[in-house]
Amino acid sequence: MATITPLYGAVSTLPFSTWALPHSSTLDFGRQSAVADNRSTADDAVDAMVGGIITTSSSASTNRQIEVWSFGSWNNGSTYSLQAASSVDASANVSSMKTLMKLVTIIPAMQGSSTYNWGPFSVAQVYGGLMPTQWGIFVTHNTGVSTSLTSTGHNLSYIPVKYESN
């Protein structure tokens, strides 16, 4: 009898420059990452484990949050679930369209300087069990201060997951 086991790929980093991501009281303004292309022969994954590191400055307000969302494409990158998204790292204003994306996690922000290691999260699970052809991450926050990804290590990374039969 064959055994099916997960086969984890190499860690990949998505370009995502949130070095001074402004506070958004409505949690509508943020930054989108570049996209991971699941159609490539390098990935061709049935899932991906995604995570990252977000750091706030010492003057962060209390009772605030950082939201991490995923956006995807259903037609090979011609259209994304993030309003006006593209395949590159860029600022984004989601206005009333945020609910078209998929919420990955909400990080309760503590007062003062804090580092948040979020993940791992299953991208396929976020989309109900099936990977989109292309996907990316959108981050917004209302901490009252600029927030940034740390400058060390992998800031926004994913590991493609396939299954093999033994």
N, C-alpha and C positions, 0 to 999 in steps of 0.2 A: 504494500500500500504506500502510495506517495505521501510525503509530508510537505505541506505548503508553509514556507517560512518567510518572514519579511526580509527584504534585502535593502539596507539603508545605503543611499548614495553619499557622495562627498558633500560637505557643507558648502553652500553657495551663499553669497552675500548679495542682497538687492540694494542698488544705489538708493539712498534715502537721506537727504541732507536737511535735517531739522535742527540745525545748529542754533537757531534763534526763532523757534516757532512761537509766534505771538499768542497771547492769551485770547480766547474766544468765549465771551460770556454766554453765547448761544450754542456753543459747541458745533458751529457750522463751518468755521474757517480752520483749515489745517494744511497738511502736506500729504501728498500721495507718493508712494515709492515708485520706482520703475517696476515693470511687470516681470514675473517669471513666466516663461513660455513653455507650457507643458507639451507642446507639439514637437519639441526638439527631440532628436534621438538620444541626446545626453540625459534628459529627464525621463520623458515618456512614463511618468509616474502615475500610480493609482492613488497616491496620497503624498502629502508633504508635511513635515513637522516644521512649524514656523515659530520664531521667538525673537526677542530683542532686548535691548537695554535702553532705558530712558532715565535721564537724570534731571532733577529740578534744582533751581538755585536756592540759596538760603532764605529768600524772602517769600517763599510760597505761602499762599493763604490756606486756612484750614477749611475742612468740609468741601473740598473740591475734587475733581476727578480728571483722569486721562482716559480717553476712549480710543480703542484700537478696532478698526473696521477692516473688512476685506472687500475688495471689489473684483469683479471678474468679467470675462467676455464669453458670450455664447456664440460668437461668430468669428472666431480667430483673430480678434483684435480690432475689428472694424468699429465695434461698439462696446462700451464698458458700462457696468452698473453704477459707476461713479459719474455723475453729471460732468460732462466736458473733460473727462479723463483722457489721458494719452498713455503711451507705453513708457514714458520717461518720468523721472523724479521731478515734481513740480508742486507749486502751491495750488490749493484747491478750495473752492467755496461751494459747499454742498447744499446750502439753503434748505428747502423743503424736500430735497431728493435723497437725503441721507438714508432713509428707510429702504431704499432700493439696494443698498449694500448689506453685507452680513456682519453683525456685531461679533467680534472675536472675544474681547474682554473689556471690562471697565476696571481701571486701577484707581482705588481710593487714594488720593494724594494727601500725604501728611504735611504738616507745617514744617518749614525748614528745608534744608538740602537733603534730598533723598535720591537713592538709586533704585530703580524698579527693574527687576529681571522678569520679563513676562514670557510666558510660553513654558513648555512646548504646547502648541495647539495644532490639531489636525485640520488642515485646509479642507480636505474632503468632507469631514464631519460638519464644518461650518456651512458647506453647501449641500447638506443632506445626503452625503455619501459618495458623491461623484465630483471629481475635479473639473473645474472649468478649463477651457483650452489655454487661457492666460489669466493670471490673477496678480493682485498686488495688495498693498496695505495703505490705509489712510489713518492718520493720527490727528486728533484734536484734543484740546484741554482747556479748562477754565481755572487754572491754578493761580491766576493773578500775576504771573511772571512769565518770562520767556523760559522755555524748556528746551533741552537738547539731548540728542543721543550722545553717549560717551564717545570719546575719541580713541578708546582702546578696545581691542577685541572686535568681535562681529557685532555691529550695531543692529542690523536687521538681517537675520539669516534663516535659511531653510535647508532641510535635508529631504531630497526626494525619496519616496518609498515605493519599491516594487515588491512583487512576490515571486519566489522561485519554488520550483518543485524539486524535492530531493528524492 
